[in-house]
């Protein structure tokens, strides 16, 4: 029989109590393993009911997981569920809360909406794209133009440059090129200065346009527009003659140009990533690849039996029991969250492995296009869950160590309409350039033709973009006698 009805104020207090716990669970999901280990150790320092099992082999499996979760027992070591239900059953108030919650449970749709809100409210480092989209909401663009702007923002790389293909965007959006460029111009007015540029010259020019009352503005504009290569070569004699400046005046112009940021997006790059520890190990078993989550780097924790017994001890006063009960609740939730985190990583990693078997067999040539939405649909979670799960997580594979998000990439049209990973295409371009005749290097048109011979259709502008990503100079700069 359910407990007494809860007043609205009681329900509100319980929701406020649960929200931080759910938030903790979501934050743990996106923590790298070393951060998670530190967080668990910190929690153990303040919660005496949590114990570290010195020898995980001594923990009985039946004590580690309830019967309904035994199918997930492939990752041994963590005492994920030490009779949590039994612990909570000792607490009538806690049990009544859950029973009441079941009676008043909202529809599945409402519950999922609230759950997603909590996911989206977890604080993360702001990316360049997030920063640009926030500014987009302040513009007076129409809804259609906002959608086009979002498409353009999605083609801005971490350096802050627009790397998309205008012909492709024109075709997809149904807008003419001048309209697309007009929306791109709006984005180029956003912070940071220089963002959305297509070339270094354009990036520096955008920043120069924001300079006020500089006596060297005209000379800097001419230097950026026509003589960046000479500046890179430190050809001061040529620059002095061409700009009609003496060396001291030229130094002022160069100082102005060098004050601009050639990679404006880098201000939003994640910092302080000092250590990489793989959380997933891919092994081959019975003819297929299996993703295993490594639990060895995490403390093997469970709820202290001594504190559980204290709840049944009639000599212990009510205030002490209340404290113990609260600490056990927190500890049980922590253990449950760790288990859910590890299980979510395992499921998503296995889906990645199943999709990228050819990559594991053949290397980058076998990398297939894959999106987070596809994996989310297969695993049965929201796309944002996949995004947070793979963030800052690494997978050790037979092909080496890779960040989990490496395996998510869009595709290009290949032979017989089959999509080819853009990373695979970049690898093909790299191999073509590595084997070209240095005296007669391949032009972008020649690369386009050779890719077509292999059944891969790539626009010349896309080839130029990929060359930029790979830091491969154009053919005239690669020519060697």
N, C-alpha and C positions, 0 to 999 in steps of 0.2 A: 504494500500500500504506500502510495506516495506521501511525502510529508506535507505540512501545511503550506497553503499558497503563500508565495512571496509577494511582498509589496513592491510597487514600482521602484521605490528608492533602494530596496534591497537588491532588486535585479540590476539596477544601474551600478550599484557598488560592486556586484559580482562581475559584471561586464568589464568594469574598469580594472578589476583585479586580474581577470583573465587576459585582457589585451596585452599587458607587458609580457606574460608568459608566451603567448602566441608570437609576439614580436621577437622574443628571445629565440624561439624555434626557427623563425624565418631568417634571423641574422646568423644563426648557427649554420643554416643551409648554405649560405654564401661565403662563410669563412673558409680560408685555406686551412689545411690540417694543422699547421703549426700554430695558427691563431686559435683554432678550436682547442688544441691541447692546453694552451695557456689559459683559456677561458675556463676549462674544466678544473684545472689545478686551482685557479683563483676561487671558484665556487666551493671546492673542497675545503679551502682555508676558512670559509665563513659558515659552512654548513657541516656540523659535526655528524649528521646522520649518514653522510656519504662516505663510503670506505673504498679504498683502492685494494683490489684483490691482488695479493703478491704473486700468487700462482694461479693463472686463469684455468689451468688444467684441472684444478680442484673444484671448479664451479660446475655443479651438475647442470646438464642441459635443460632438464625439466625445471630447474630453478631459474634458468636464464631467460626462457621464453615461454609464453603460454602456448597451449596446444594449437591454437588457430594460427600461430605465427611460425610453427616449426619448419614450414617450407622455406623460410628465409634463413635457415641456420647454416647456410654455406659459409658465412663470414663469422668464424668462431672467435671467441675471446672476450667480447664485451658482454657484461651481465645486463642485457638490455631491459629485461622486464622481470625484476625480482619480486614476483607475487604482488604486483602493483594493485591488482583487483582486491587481493586479500588485505593489503594494507589499508586501502580506502574503505573496505567493508567495515573496518573497525571504527570508522568515523561516521556516525549516523548523520551528522550535519552535512558532511561532504557527499554522502550517498544520496541524501534527500535533495541536495542541490542538483545532482545529475538527473535524478528521477523527474524533478520539477522541470529541468531543462528539456527533457524528452517530451513531456506533455505540452510544453509551450514552444516546441521547436518550430521555427519558421519553415516555409517551403524550401525545397532543395535549391531552387533558383535564388531565393533571398539569401540563403546560407552561403552559396557560392559567391554571390555578389559581395557579401561582407568579407568573406575569406580573401577574395581578390583585392578588396580595398586594403586589407591588412598587408598583403604582399606588396602592393604598390606603395604603401606608406613606409616601408622599410627604408631607412636612410642609406643612400649610396653616394659614392663620389660622383659629382656632376660631370658628365661627359661634354665634349664640344657640341655634339648633336643636341643634348638636352638644353644647353645654353642657347643654342640658336633657335630651338623650338619655343622656348620661353619668350624670346624676342618676337617670334613670329606671331604670337597671340596678341601682341600690342600693335600690329599693323592693321591697316584698313583694307586689306585684300579681301576679295570675294571668297566664298567657300571653295569654288573651283580653283581659284588661284592659290589658295592655301594648300590644297591637295598637291598642286604642281610644285609649290615651294617645298613641301615635305619630301617630294620625290628628289628635288635638287639637293636638299640638305642630306638626304640619304646617300648621295654621291660625293660628299665632301669627306676627304680622308683625314687621318689623325693629324697631319701637318696643317690642315686648314684649306687645302686646295680642292677645287672642284675637278673631279676626274671622270665624270660621266661622259657618255657619248651623246652629243646634241642631236644627231640624226635619230638615234634610238629613242630619246626622250620625246622628240617631235612626233615620231611615229606612234609611240605609246599614248601620249597625252592628247594627240589630235590638234595641238596648237602649232602655229607657225614658229619658225626659229626666232624671229624678232620678238615675239611675245614671250617665249621661253627666256631669251636673254634679258628681257625687261624684268622678269621675276628674279632672275639671277642677280641683276643689278640691285634689287631691293635687299637681297640677302647679303650682298657685298657691302651694304651700308651698316650691317650689324657689327656688334663687338664680337671678337677682337678685330682691330683694324687689319685689313688685308685678307680677311676670311673670304672664301668663295672664289678666289682668283684662280685662273686656269694656268698661268705661267708665273715665274718669278718676277718678270717685268711688271705684269699686271698687279701682283701682290705689293710690290714696292711702290708702284704708282698710286695705288689706293691709299697707302699710308702717307705718301707725299701730299696727296690732295687734302689731308687733314692738318698739314703743317700751316701755321699762320705766321706771317711777317718774318720769314727767313730771307736774308739777303742772297742766299745761294740756291733758292728754289728753282730758278730757270736752268742753272747749270746742272743741278741734281737731276732735273727732269730729262735733260738731254743725255746725261751720263747713263741713266737707267734705261732710257728708250733705245739708245743706239750703241752703247759702249760697255755693257756689263762684262763681256768677254775680256776686253782690255783691262778692266778693273780687276778681274780675277787673275789676270796675268801680271798684275802690278806694273803695267806699262805706263808709268807716270809721265815719261817724256812725250809719248803720243797724246796722252790726255791733256797735258798742259798746252800743247800746240793746238789741239782740236778745240778745246774749250776756251782758249785765249786766257789762260790763267797762269800765274806763277805758282811755284811749288807750295808756298804757304796758303795761297787761296785754294789750291786744289785740295790741300789737306782738310780745309773746312768743308768742302763739298763732299769729300769721301766720308768724313765723320758724320755728316748728316745722313748719308745713305746707309752707313753702317749702324746708325741708331735704329733703323727699322728692323722688324723681326721677319726673317725669311721663312719662318715656320710658325705662323701665328697660332695654330691649333695646339702646339706642344705645351702651352700653358695648362692644358686640361689633361695632360698625360698622367696616368697613375704613377706615383713615385714610391720610393722606399720598398720596392720588391727586391729583397736581398737574397732570399733563399727559395729554392724550388724543391719541393718534395712531392713525388708522384703519389697520388691517392688511389689510382687504379692501375692494376697490372694485368695485361692481356696475355693469356696463355692459351696454348692449343691443346684441347682435350677431345679425344675420340673423333678427330677429323673436323672439329669446329673451334672457332676462337671464343674464349670465355673471358668476360671482364670480372676481375676479383677486386673488391675494395680492401685496402690494407688497413687493418685496425691496430696494428702493432705500435703505431705512434701515439695512440690514445690511451689514457689510463683506463684500466679495467675496473669499473666502479659498480657498486651495488649499495643497497640500503642496509645499514647496520642492523643486525638482528637484535642487538642489545637495546637499541632505541625502540624497536618494534615491541619488545617485551615490556618496556617501561609504560607503554600505553595501556597495558593490561594490569599493571601493578597498582593495586588499590591504595598503596601507601604513598604514591606519587600525587602531589597536589594538582588541582585543576589548572593552575597557571602554567606549571611546568609541562603538563600534558598538552596544553594548547600550543606552547612553543614547539614541542617535539612534533606535534601533528603538522604544524605549518612547515617545519623544516623537511619533514618526510614528503609532504606534498610537493615542495620545490624540488627535492631530490628526485622523486619519481618522475616528475615532468621533465627534468633534465635528461634522465636516462631514456625516457620515451623519445625525446627530441633527437638525441644522438642516434638512436636506432632508426628513426624515420629519415634522418639525414643520410645515414649510410645506405639505407635501402633505396632511397631516391637516387643517389649517385650511382648505385649499382645498376638499377633499372635503366637509367638514361645512358650510362656507359655501355651496357650490353646492346642497347638499340643502336648506338653509334657503331659498335663493332660489327653488328649484323649488317648494317648498311655499307660499311667500308671494308668488307672482306677482301675485295680486289686490291685495295690499297695495302692491306697487310700482306698480301701475297706478292704484289708486283711493285709496290712503291707508289710514288706520286702519280705515275701514269695511270694508275687504277683508281685514283681518288674520284669519287662520284659527287655530283651536286647533292646537297642536303640542306634543308632549312630547319630551324628550331620548331616551326609550326608542325612540320611532318613528324618530328620525334615526339613532340608534345601529344599529338593525336594518337600515336602508337602507344605511348606509355600511359596515357589517360590523365595528363596533368595540363595545367595552363602553360602557354608559351613562355610567360614570365618566369615560371618555375624552372623551365629548362635553362633560360638565360642566367638565372641566379645560380643554378646548380653547377654550370660549367665555368662560371667566372673564377679566374685565378686557380683553377684546378688542372692538374697535369696527369697524363696517362702514359705509362711505360708500355711500349709496344715492341714487337719484333723488328720494327723499322726505326726505333729510337724513341726519344722522349718528346711528347707533343702536348701543347696546351689543348684542353678538350675542345675549346671553341674553334681550334684550327680546322676541325672536320666539317664545320658549317660554312658553306660557300655557295654562291649562286652558280648557275650553269650557262653555257653558250650552246647554240645549236650545232650538233655534230652530224656525223654520217647517219643517214636514214632517219633524221629527226631526233636522234638520241642526244640528250644533253651531255655536255662535257664540262667538268669542273673548270672554273677560271684558273685555279692553281695549276691544273694539268696543262692548260694552254700556255700559261707563263713558263712552265717547265719545258714545253716543246720549243718555245721561242728561245729560251736560254740555250738549249741544246743545239738549235740551228745556228745560233751566233757563235757558239764555242767551236763548231766544226766548219765554219765558213772560211773561205780563202781570204787571208788578211789583205792581200793586194786587191781583191775585188769583193768587199763585204756586201752582205745582202741588204738591199733597201727594204723599207716597210712593204712595198708592193711585191717584192720577191718573196718576203716572208709570208705575206698573205697567200701567194700562189702555192708555196710549198705546204702550208697548212691545209689549203683546199685539197691538195693531192692526198693528204692523210684523212680527208673527210671532215675537216673542221672548218667551219665558215666563220671568219673573224673580220670585222671591218678594219680598214687601215688605221683609222683613228684609234680604235681599241688597241691595236698592236702598238701604236705610239704610246698610248697610256701605260700599257704593260711594260714597255721598255723603260718608261720612267720609274715604275715601281721597282723594276729589277736593276735600276741604275745602269742601264745599257745606253751609251751615247748613240746618236744617229750614225748612219753608215759613213758619211764623209769624215766623221771624227774617229772612226774605227779603222780607216784605211791605213795600211802600213806597206811601204815599199819593200 
